[in-house]
Each structure stands twice: as C-alpha cells, then as structure tokens.
Amino acid sequence: MSEFSTLVDRYIAAWNETDAAARAAAVAELWAEDGGYTDPMAAVRGHDAIAAVIAGAQGMFPGFVFSRGEVLDGHHDIVRFTWHLAPEGAAEPVVVGFDVAALDADGRIRDVHGFLDKVPAM
C-alpha cells in the first residue's frame, strides 16, 4: 500500500505545483506518455493537456490547495482515493473529489477517472 500512498502524494503535489515548468515535469514523471485524465469538466490525453487542466483548476480556485482525503485503497494496478480542495488552513474543504487511477506496467498513471462529490454553488 505504501507505493500507492507515495503515488497519491506525488499526484496531489502535482496539482498544487504553481510553477508551470515544475508542474510539467511532475506530470511527465507521473503519467505515461499517452496518459489520460477524465472528470466531469475535462477529458484529455497527454502531458501538455493534463498540465493545462491542472493550471485551469488552479485558475478557478486561486490560493487553494489540494490535500489527500480519508480514502486511499488499491490493488493490482488500480488506486482509488479522495482529495480535498480548500484555502490554506481552512477547516472544511470547498471541493471534495474521488479519483480512480489505473497504472501501467512501469507504475506510471495510464488513466485517471475523477468524480466530484462536493462542489460550490456557482
């Protein structure tokens, strides 16, 4: 389970990376070359597109940070986990999500399927 925990920590760190070059490097390390990311607002493939989705989320919620939620479970080449998005130090998350990631033979992310469990009214 520790390999899944480390992967999810690196994944969350990529979503928090505000420097574009460092974010691109983190995405390239985590995802397979043709890796994908799908959630209710995006369906993309490739490192550049994934990095752009992350930048877009940061633009929608400036100053907010992602953190791991309570759920982290995995088996074989699949890991599922929850995450929170909130202003730094907030008592309650503004957004709560649930992601499922499938890994390739090298342990890199092949696909992420994201779900939004709690979103702010806009």
Secondary structure as UniProt FT lines:
FT   HELIX           2..16
FT   HELIX           20..30
FT   STRAND          31..39
FT   TURN            40..41
FT   STRAND          42..45
FT   HELIX           47..60
FT   TURN            62..63
FT   STRAND          64..75
FT   TURN            76..77
FT   STRAND          78..87
FT   TURN            88..89
FT   STRAND          95..103
FT   TURN            105..106
FT   STRAND          109..118
//
